[in-house]
Amino acid sequence: MNNAEKTLVTIATYNEIDNLPRLVEEVFAVAPEVDILVVDDNSPDGTGGWCDQRAAVDSRVHCLHRPGKLGLGTATMAAMKYAIEHGYRQMLNMDADFSHHPRYLPALLAGMDPPGSPPMDVMIGSRYVPGGGVEGWPLYRRLASAAVSRYARWLLGLPIKDCSGAYRCYRTSLLARLDFGAVRSRGYAFQEEILWHLKRLGARFGETPILFADRTHGRSKINAREALAALGIIFRLGVRNWLG
């Protein structure tokens, strides 16, 4: 199978040595036909080194090394550009910490080409459609996450229930039309902003339910100051959206 028929699963990492080896095995267990790209931000725990060792013996695994922590948004954009440049049909992004469980990969992939319906450009693993949900979060965090999605939906006019989740499959031909230089966010607002840019390109969106589970190994990368900055970026994009 050549890349034009394949999906590239992309995983941004920083200090994920406790999760990445098992995650790679479980991804291939449910989707052996995909390739995996690990975008590592110079993890001091050896995550990047493990990836290089696996790539040396498994042609499905690829590694992109960056000099340090440059932001989740830039890591995802680097993965998107890699998928475009290497001619993959689709790119599917997921977190490294098992909050996005590989068991949902088949549904995300199948949802891109639903029988009897037009193909999707973006398929989202959604916490906020029937059958979806969150495990392991306190009530305040559940409420805050749901509120951010509603905030983004209203301001940006997105026809999606889960605007902030990162478990997504993208049609690479649409990503190739993006002006990456116009993407302002480098942190948490990236997920909403990229959907807004794709909506403006005429993207068709779909959602499939997932249970999002809080990480069990390693430390969360959530930063309150970045989260507040993300709300400001979404507001500024919303002004542009409403003013046309």
C-alpha positions, 0 to 999 in steps of 0.5 A: 500500500502506498502513502496515497492510500494510507493514514498517518497517525500522529502523536506529539510527545514530551516525556511520554516514555511510560506511555508511548511503547504500549500506545504504539503496540495498541494502535497497530493492534487495531489498525495495522495498516497505518503509519505512525509519526511521533513528534518529540520535543527533545524529551529528557526521559528518552522518548525520542530515543525509543522512537528512533530504535523502533523506527529502525526495525519497523518501517511503519514508525517515523520520528520527527525531532524538535529542539525543545517544547515549542507548543502543541499547536506547532507540533500538530502543524509540523505533523500536518505538513509531514502528512502533506509532504509525504502524500498520505491520504489522511492524518489522524492525531491523538494524544500520547497518554491514553486519554485518546484510546486506540480502540476508537481508531476504527470508528474514526477511520470508518467515519471518514467515508460513511456508506451512502453519504459524502466523505468527511473532511474532518472526523472528530472523536467527540466527548459531547455526542450521545455515547461520549463522555469523560472519565476521571475528571472532577466536576469543575473540569468537566463544566469548564471543558463543556463551556469552552466548546459551547463558547467556541461553537457560538463565536466561530460558528462551528457545527460541532459538539466537541471543538476542543478535543484533539482526537481527530482524523483530517483529509490531507487534501484539505489540509494542503489548502490551509495557509499555515502562516495564518494560524495564530495559536500555538497552544490550546486554542489551536484545536478550535482555530484549525477547525475555523480555518477548515470551515472557511475552506468548506470542510465537512465535519463528522463526530463519533463518540469516545470516552476521554480518560484522564492520564494514568501515567506521567504528568498533565501538560495543562497550563492555566495561563495558556488556557486563559490566553486561548480564550482570548484568541478564540474571542478575537477569531470570533470577532473576525467570524461575526464581522465576516 
